[in-house]
Structures are given as C-alpha cells and as structure tokens.
Amino acid sequence: MKSKKVLSINHSNKKALIMNILLVIITCLSIGCNSGSTESKATTIKSENKQPEKEILIGYKDFKLIDSLNKVSKTNANYDTELVEDCKNWSFSEKSLSNLLKKMRQVEGTEWYALCYDYPCFYEGIVSNGKTEYRITISSASFVNLSNDNEILIFILEEQSDIFLAVCDCCE
C-alpha cells in the first residue's frame, strides 16, 4: 500500500514564511507597488551630483550615505489632494540624515504597519559600511527603511520633528 506524503510546516518555517510575506507587504507600502495601472505613478527628482558633499553617518552601526538622496513622489488617486500638496512642499536635506537613526527606534514590520501613516513622498539613496550596502528610504511620515536582497530594517520616530510631515503614532 502506498503512503501519502503530507506537507508539514514546522513552527520555524511557518514563522519565516509569515515574516517574508510581511516584508513584501512593507516594501510595497513604503516604496509603492505598481501593477501596471495607469492611476499610480511615481516621480523621481534626481540630484545633479551623485556623491554627498561630505561623509554623512546615519546613526546605525558605521553606515554612511554614499549616494545623493533623490526625492520620490507617488501620485495616486487614493491619496488626499492636501496630502499630495504637502508632499510637494516637503524637503529633506542630506544634513538632516546625520545620526538620524540614533533618534529612532528599530521595529518589526507589524509594529511599523500599526503605528505609521502612508505618505506619498520619500527620499531614496544608498548607504554602506564598506561591507554591506542598503537602499535607504526616508519617508515623510517619520520612518526609515534600510533594504537589500537579504533584509529590511525599519526605524520609526515617535516624537514630533520639523524634518517630517507626520509622526509614527497612529492608532494608539
């Protein structure tokens, strides 16, 4: 008699699968998903110089900015018109990035999703410590993502700041 193979998922595999799904959702929410729809567009405003003017440490381990920041604005019918206008006026300087992550708290994706708002504007660049490189995404809604092919690190600011449009304090 043939025995049937039953697919079993142990606890650690189940946990890893859930974390991978959460990372995909976080990435889509923070940098935008475009499924070919003509309603969702992103505009990138590139800097003229590719290298930052001086070495800028971001406040996480020995990571520093190695590529100029570029502003990205998503235009989507789902965003409030006033919010889109606020984003047009928002700017983030490379100088503001200096040691910023020391003022922020590193969180898991579920906590980020529960506390932070989704704003349609952010800045992107590249950070490195000489061994590892991440794409840095700085949202106007007070959170920063460091991402590469292996992981996504999320940092949030839970206090009011002049450099962001909103605080990560939703729904408390």
N, C-alpha and C positions, 0 to 999 in steps of 0.2 A: 504494500500500500504506500502511495506517495504521500509525503507530508507537505503541507502548505507552509511556505515561508511567510512569516508575519513581520511586517515592518514595525520595528520598535524604535522609539526615540527616547534615549535616556535623558535624564534631567539636564545634564550639561549641554547636550546637543540642542535640546529644546530652548534652553536659555540663550545659546549662541544664535539660533535661528531668530528668536524674538529680537535680540539686540541688532542683528543685521537688518531686519525689517524696519526697526526704529531708525537706524542710521540712514536708510534710504529715504524714509519719510522726512527726517530732519534736513537732509541735503536738499530735497525737493522744496521744502518750505522756505529754507533760508536762501537758496540761490535761484529758485524758481524752476518749475517743470514746464516744458513746452511740448505738448503732444501734437504739434503741427497745426494748432489752432491759430487763426489769424487774429484772434482777440488778444492774445498775450504776446507782448513784445518787450525786449529789454534793450536799453540804450546804454552803451558804454562810452564814457568820456575819458579818453586816454590822455595821460600826461605826455608832454614832449620829451622829457628826459627819462630814461629807464632806470637809472641809479638814483637812490635817495641822495640828497645833498650831503648828509653826514650819516654816520652809523647810528641807527636807532634801535636800541634794545627794547623789546616789547614787554619785559617783566615776567617772562616764563622761561625758566632754565636759562640757557645762553642764546636764545633765539633773537635774531635781529632782522630787520627789514632789508631785503637785498634787491628789491624791485619796487619802483614807484607805485603808489596806490592809484587805482583807476576807479572813478565813480560809475556805478551801475544803477540805472533806474528802470524798474519794471512798469510798463503801462498796461493795465489790465482793467477791464470793465468791472471787476469785482472790488476794486479799491475806491474808497470815497474820494471825491474830487478835491476836497480840502486837504486830505492826507497827501495826495499826489502833489498838490501845490506846495505843501510844507516840505516835501522831499526835494522839490526843485530848488528851494532856498537853503537846504541843509548842506553844509560842507564839513569835511573832516580833514584836518591837516596831519601830515606825517609827524609833526612835532607832538600832536596830541596822543600819538601812539606810544610815545616814550613811557615805558614801565606801566602801561595801562593795565595789563593783566594782573599786576600785583594788587590793584584795587578791586579786581573782580573775583568772583568765586567760580571754581570749576564745578560743573554739574553734569549729570547724566541727561540723556535726551528726553526722558519723560518729565523731569523737573523743568527743563527748558521749555518744553511744549506747554506745560501748565502755567508758567509764570510770564512768558514773554509774548509780546504782540508781534504780528507780522506786518512790517512796513515795507513798502516797495522800493526802498533805496538803501544802498550799501556801497562800501568801498572794498576793492579786492587788491591783493598784492601777493608777494611771495616772501616767506621768512625762512631762515635756515640757521642752524647752529654749526654748520660745517659738515655734519654727518647726516642729518635728516632735514628734509625740506617739506614745508607745508604751504598750501594756499591759505591765506588769511582772508576772512570775510568779516568786515566790521559793519554791523547793522546799525541803522539809525535808531533802532529800538533797544539799545543798550546790551547787545550781546555780540560776542566774537566767536567765530568758528575757525579752528585750525584743522585742515583736512588734507589727507593724501590718500594713496591707494590702500593703505593699511588701517587707518583710523580717522575718527573725527573727534576732536576735543572741543568742548563747549564751555565758554566762560560768560557769566552774566554780571551785570551791575544792578544792584538793588537799591541804589540811592540816586537822588536827583543829580544830574550833571548838565552843565552847559554845552557839552560836546555831543549830546544825544537828544533826540526828539521825544523819547519816552523812556520810562523806567521799567525794568523787568519786575513788576509787582502785581501782575494781573491776578484777579480772581482769588485773592487771599481772604 
